[in-house]
Amino acid sequence: MTNNTTTTTTNDTTTAGTWVAVGPAGAVGSIHRAPDGFRVELYGHRGARSGTYPTLETAKGAVHAALGPLASRPEFHAH
């Protein structure tokens, strides 16, 4: 079995290949490192915007925005 997710540590900052967004109701989406940025995948949100974003922070913002205007920002767990 091959694990394609890599994790490296540089200057006390963890850089992972995948981050899972977790809200009060459980996992709501994930972010995957891609050659051209960070790809967002949303779980169970019909019509929600998915795509590739240039930075991890913009990808996290896209996940948060897709949850709706009153949603709390999810926690992002590196895997």
MODELLER restraints for C-alpha pairs under 7 A, 6 or more apart:
rsr = mdl.restraints
at = mdl.atoms
rsr.add(forms.Gaussian(group=physical.xy_distance, feature=features.Distance(at['CA:5:A'], at['CA:17:A']), mean=5.19, stdev=0.5))
rsr.add(forms.Gaussian(group=physical.xy_distance, feature=features.Distance(at['CA:5:A'], at['CA:18:A']), mean=6.82, stdev=0.5))
rsr.add(forms.Gaussian(group=physical.xy_distance, feature=features.Distance(at['CA:6:A'], at['CA:16:A']), mean=5.92, stdev=0.5))
rsr.add(forms.Gaussian(group=physical.xy_distance, feature=features.Distance(at['CA:6:A'], at['CA:17:A']), mean=5.51, stdev=0.5))
rsr.add(forms.Gaussian(group=physical.xy_distance, feature=features.Distance(at['CA:7:A'], at['CA:15:A']), mean=5.80, stdev=0.5))
rsr.add(forms.Gaussian(group=physical.xy_distance, feature=features.Distance(at['CA:7:A'], at['CA:16:A']), mean=4.45, stdev=0.5))
rsr.add(forms.Gaussian(group=physical.xy_distance, feature=features.Distance(at['CA:7:A'], at['CA:17:A']), mean=6.51, stdev=0.5))
rsr.add(forms.Gaussian(group=physical.xy_distance, feature=features.Distance(at['CA:8:A'], at['CA:14:A']), mean=6.14, stdev=0.5))
rsr.add(forms.Gaussian(group=physical.xy_distance, feature=features.Distance(at['CA:8:A'], at['CA:15:A']), mean=5.59, stdev=0.5))
rsr.add(forms.Gaussian(group=physical.xy_distance, feature=features.Distance(at['CA:8:A'], at['CA:16:A']), mean=6.66, stdev=0.5))
rsr.add(forms.Gaussian(group=physical.xy_distance, feature=features.Distance(at['CA:9:A'], at['CA:15:A']), mean=6.28, stdev=0.5))
rsr.add(forms.Gaussian(group=physical.xy_distance, feature=features.Distance(at['CA:16:A'], at['CA:78:A']), mean=5.78, stdev=0.5))
rsr.add(forms.Gaussian(group=physical.xy_distance, feature=features.Distance(at['CA:16:A'], at['CA:79:A']), mean=6.20, stdev=0.5))
rsr.add(forms.Gaussian(group=physical.xy_distance, feature=features.Distance(at['CA:17:A'], at['CA:32:A']), mean=5.76, stdev=0.5))
rsr.add(forms.Gaussian(group=physical.xy_distance, feature=features.Distance(at['CA:17:A'], at['CA:33:A']), mean=5.00, stdev=0.5))
rsr.add(forms.Gaussian(group=physical.xy_distance, feature=features.Distance(at['CA:17:A'], at['CA:79:A']), mean=6.86, stdev=0.5))
rsr.add(forms.Gaussian(group=physical.xy_distance, feature=features.Distance(at['CA:18:A'], at['CA:30:A']), mean=6.99, stdev=0.5))
rsr.add(forms.Gaussian(group=physical.xy_distance, feature=features.Distance(at['CA:18:A'], at['CA:31:A']), mean=5.62, stdev=0.5))
rsr.add(forms.Gaussian(group=physical.xy_distance, feature=features.Distance(at['CA:18:A'], at['CA:32:A']), mean=4.53, stdev=0.5))
rsr.add(forms.Gaussian(group=physical.xy_distance, feature=features.Distance(at['CA:18:A'], at['CA:33:A']), mean=6.30, stdev=0.5))
rsr.add(forms.Gaussian(group=physical.xy_distance, feature=features.Distance(at['CA:18:A'], at['CA:78:A']), mean=5.88, stdev=0.5))
rsr.add(forms.Gaussian(group=physical.xy_distance, feature=features.Distance(at['CA:18:A'], at['CA:79:A']), mean=5.25, stdev=0.5))
rsr.add(forms.Gaussian(group=physical.xy_distance, feature=features.Distance(at['CA:19:A'], at['CA:30:A']), mean=5.55, stdev=0.5))
rsr.add(forms.Gaussian(group=physical.xy_distance, feature=features.Distance(at['CA:19:A'], at['CA:31:A']), mean=5.09, stdev=0.5))
rsr.add(forms.Gaussian(group=physical.xy_distance, feature=features.Distance(at['CA:19:A'], at['CA:32:A']), mean=6.57, stdev=0.5))
rsr.add(forms.Gaussian(group=physical.xy_distance, feature=features.Distance(at['CA:19:A'], at['CA:76:A']), mean=5.81, stdev=0.5))
rsr.add(forms.Gaussian(group=physical.xy_distance, feature=features.Distance(at['CA:19:A'], at['CA:77:A']), mean=5.16, stdev=0.5))
rsr.add(forms.Gaussian(group=physical.xy_distance, feature=features.Distance(at['CA:19:A'], at['CA:78:A']), mean=4.31, stdev=0.5))
rsr.add(forms.Gaussian(group=physical.xy_distance, feature=features.Distance(at['CA:19:A'], at['CA:79:A']), mean=5.75, stdev=0.5))
rsr.add(forms.Gaussian(group=physical.xy_distance, feature=features.Distance(at['CA:20:A'], at['CA:27:A']), mean=6.83, stdev=0.5))
rsr.add(forms.Gaussian(group=physical.xy_distance, feature=features.Distance(at['CA:20:A'], at['CA:29:A']), mean=6.08, stdev=0.5))
rsr.add(forms.Gaussian(group=physical.xy_distance, feature=features.Distance(at['CA:20:A'], at['CA:30:A']), mean=4.33, stdev=0.5))
rsr.add(forms.Gaussian(group=physical.xy_distance, feature=features.Distance(at['CA:20:A'], at['CA:31:A']), mean=6.44, stdev=0.5))
rsr.add(forms.Gaussian(group=physical.xy_distance, feature=features.Distance(at['CA:20:A'], at['CA:76:A']), mean=5.44, stdev=0.5))
rsr.add(forms.Gaussian(group=physical.xy_distance, feature=features.Distance(at['CA:20:A'], at['CA:77:A']), mean=5.17, stdev=0.5))
rsr.add(forms.Gaussian(group=physical.xy_distance, feature=features.Distance(at['CA:20:A'], at['CA:78:A']), mean=6.57, stdev=0.5))
rsr.add(forms.Gaussian(group=physical.xy_distance, feature=features.Distance(at['CA:21:A'], at['CA:27:A']), mean=5.72, stdev=0.5))
rsr.add(forms.Gaussian(group=physical.xy_distance, feature=features.Distance(at['CA:21:A'], at['CA:28:A']), mean=5.66, stdev=0.5))
rsr.add(forms.Gaussian(group=physical.xy_distance, feature=features.Distance(at['CA:21:A'], at['CA:29:A']), mean=5.19, stdev=0.5))
rsr.add(forms.Gaussian(group=physical.xy_distance, feature=features.Distance(at['CA:21:A'], at['CA:30:A']), mean=5.53, stdev=0.5))
rsr.add(forms.Gaussian(group=physical.xy_distance, feature=features.Distance(at['CA:21:A'], at['CA:74:A']), mean=5.63, stdev=0.5))
rsr.add(forms.Gaussian(group=physical.xy_distance, feature=features.Distance(at['CA:21:A'], at['CA:75:A']), mean=5.57, stdev=0.5))
rsr.add(forms.Gaussian(group=physical.xy_distance, feature=features.Distance(at['CA:21:A'], at['CA:76:A']), mean=4.55, stdev=0.5))
rsr.add(forms.Gaussian(group=physical.xy_distance, feature=features.Distance(at['CA:21:A'], at['CA:77:A']), mean=6.56, stdev=0.5))
rsr.add(forms.Gaussian(group=physical.xy_distance, feature=features.Distance(at['CA:22:A'], at['CA:28:A']), mean=5.76, stdev=0.5))
rsr.add(forms.Gaussian(group=physical.xy_distance, feature=features.Distance(at['CA:22:A'], at['CA:74:A']), mean=5.19, stdev=0.5))
rsr.add(forms.Gaussian(group=physical.xy_distance, feature=features.Distance(at['CA:22:A'], at['CA:75:A']), mean=5.18, stdev=0.5))
rsr.add(forms.Gaussian(group=physical.xy_distance, feature=features.Distance(at['CA:22:A'], at['CA:76:A']), mean=6.32, stdev=0.5))
rsr.add(forms.Gaussian(group=physical.xy_distance, feature=features.Distance(at['CA:23:A'], at['CA:74:A']), mean=4.61, stdev=0.5))
rsr.add(forms.Gaussian(group=physical.xy_distance, feature=features.Distance(at['CA:23:A'], at['CA:75:A']), mean=6.47, stdev=0.5))
rsr.add(forms.Gaussian(group=physical.xy_distance, feature=features.Distance(at['CA:28:A'], at['CA:42:A']), mean=6.18, stdev=0.5))
rsr.add(forms.Gaussian(group=physical.xy_distance, feature=features.Distance(at['CA:28:A'], at['CA:43:A']), mean=5.27, stdev=0.5))
rsr.add(forms.Gaussian(group=physical.xy_distance, feature=features.Distance(at['CA:29:A'], at['CA:41:A']), mean=5.47, stdev=0.5))
rsr.add(forms.Gaussian(group=physical.xy_distance, feature=features.Distance(at['CA:29:A'], at['CA:42:A']), mean=4.12, stdev=0.5))
rsr.add(forms.Gaussian(group=physical.xy_distance, feature=features.Distance(at['CA:29:A'], at['CA:43:A']), mean=5.02, stdev=0.5))
rsr.add(forms.Gaussian(group=physical.xy_distance, feature=features.Distance(at['CA:30:A'], at['CA:40:A']), mean=5.95, stdev=0.5))
rsr.add(forms.Gaussian(group=physical.xy_distance, feature=features.Distance(at['CA:30:A'], at['CA:41:A']), mean=5.23, stdev=0.5))
rsr.add(forms.Gaussian(group=physical.xy_distance, feature=features.Distance(at['CA:30:A'], at['CA:42:A']), mean=6.45, stdev=0.5))
rsr.add(forms.Gaussian(group=physical.xy_distance, feature=features.Distance(at['CA:31:A'], at['CA:38:A']), mean=6.30, stdev=0.5))
rsr.add(forms.Gaussian(group=physical.xy_distance, feature=features.Distance(at['CA:31:A'], at['CA:39:A']), mean=5.52, stdev=0.5))
rsr.add(forms.Gaussian(group=physical.xy_distance, feature=features.Distance(at['CA:31:A'], at['CA:40:A']), mean=4.59, stdev=0.5))
rsr.add(forms.Gaussian(group=physical.xy_distance, feature=features.Distance(at['CA:31:A'], at['CA:41:A']), mean=6.23, stdev=0.5))
rsr.add(forms.Gaussian(group=physical.xy_distance, feature=features.Distance(at['CA:32:A'], at['CA:38:A']), mean=5.55, stdev=0.5))
rsr.add(forms.Gaussian(group=physical.xy_distance, feature=features.Distance(at['CA:32:A'], at['CA:39:A']), mean=5.09, stdev=0.5))
rsr.add(forms.Gaussian(group=physical.xy_distance, feature=features.Distance(at['CA:32:A'], at['CA:40:A']), mean=6.55, stdev=0.5))
rsr.add(forms.Gaussian(group=physical.xy_distance, feature=features.Distance(at['CA:33:A'], at['CA:39:A']), mean=6.33, stdev=0.5))
rsr.add(forms.Gaussian(group=physical.xy_distance, feature=features.Distance(at['CA:37:A'], at['CA:52:A']), mean=6.04, stdev=0.5))
rsr.add(forms.Gaussian(group=physical.xy_distance, feature=features.Distance(at['CA:37:A'], at['CA:53:A']), mean=5.46, stdev=0.5))
rsr.add(forms.Gaussian(group=physical.xy_distance, feature=features.Distance(at['CA:37:A'], at['CA:54:A']), mean=4.58, stdev=0.5))
rsr.add(forms.Gaussian(group=physical.xy_distance, feature=features.Distance(at['CA:37:A'], at['CA:55:A']), mean=6.16, stdev=0.5))
rsr.add(forms.Gaussian(group=physical.xy_distance, feature=features.Distance(at['CA:38:A'], at['CA:52:A']), mean=5.21, stdev=0.5))
rsr.add(forms.Gaussian(group=physical.xy_distance, feature=features.Distance(at['CA:38:A'], at['CA:53:A']), mean=5.13, stdev=0.5))
rsr.add(forms.Gaussian(group=physical.xy_distance, feature=features.Distance(at['CA:38:A'], at['CA:54:A']), mean=6.30, stdev=0.5))
rsr.add(forms.Gaussian(group=physical.xy_distance, feature=features.Distance(at['CA:38:A'], at['CA:55:A']), mean=6.38, stdev=0.5))
rsr.add(forms.Gaussian(group=physical.xy_distance, feature=features.Distance(at['CA:38:A'], at['CA:56:A']), mean=6.14, stdev=0.5))
rsr.add(forms.Gaussian(group=physical.xy_distance, feature=features.Distance(at['CA:38:A'], at['CA:59:A']), mean=6.38, stdev=0.5))
rsr.add(forms.Gaussian(group=physical.xy_distance, feature=features.Distance(at['CA:39:A'], at['CA:51:A']), mean=5.59, stdev=0.5))
rsr.add(forms.Gaussian(group=physical.xy_distance, feature=features.Distance(at['CA:39:A'], at['CA:52:A']), mean=4.18, stdev=0.5))
rsr.add(forms.Gaussian(group=physical.xy_distance, feature=features.Distance(at['CA:39:A'], at['CA:53:A']), mean=6.39, stdev=0.5))
rsr.add(forms.Gaussian(group=physical.xy_distance, feature=features.Distance(at['CA:40:A'], at['CA:50:A']), mean=5.36, stdev=0.5))
rsr.add(forms.Gaussian(group=physical.xy_distance, feature=features.Distance(at['CA:40:A'], at['CA:51:A']), mean=5.53, stdev=0.5))
rsr.add(forms.Gaussian(group=physical.xy_distance, feature=features.Distance(at['CA:40:A'], at['CA:52:A']), mean=6.22, stdev=0.5))
rsr.add(forms.Gaussian(group=physical.xy_distance, feature=features.Distance(at['CA:40:A'], at['CA:59:A']), mean=6.39, stdev=0.5))
rsr.add(forms.Gaussian(group=physical.xy_distance, feature=features.Distance(at['CA:41:A'], at['CA:50:A']), mean=5.81, stdev=0.5))
rsr.add(forms.Gaussian(group=physical.xy_distance, feature=features.Distance(at['CA:42:A'], at['CA:50:A']), mean=6.71, stdev=0.5))
rsr.add(forms.Gaussian(group=physical.xy_distance, feature=features.Distance(at['CA:48:A'], at['CA:66:A']), mean=5.93, stdev=0.5))
rsr.add(forms.Gaussian(group=physical.xy_distance, feature=features.Distance(at['CA:49:A'], at['CA:66:A']), mean=6.85, stdev=0.5))
rsr.add(forms.Gaussian(group=physical.xy_distance, feature=features.Distance(at['CA:53:A'], at['CA:59:A']), mean=5.47, stdev=0.5))
rsr.add(forms.Gaussian(group=physical.xy_distance, feature=features.Distance(at['CA:64:A'], at['CA:73:A']), mean=5.47, stdev=0.5))
rsr.add(forms.Gaussian(group=physical.xy_distance, feature=features.Distance(at['CA:64:A'], at['CA:74:A']), mean=6.67, stdev=0.5))
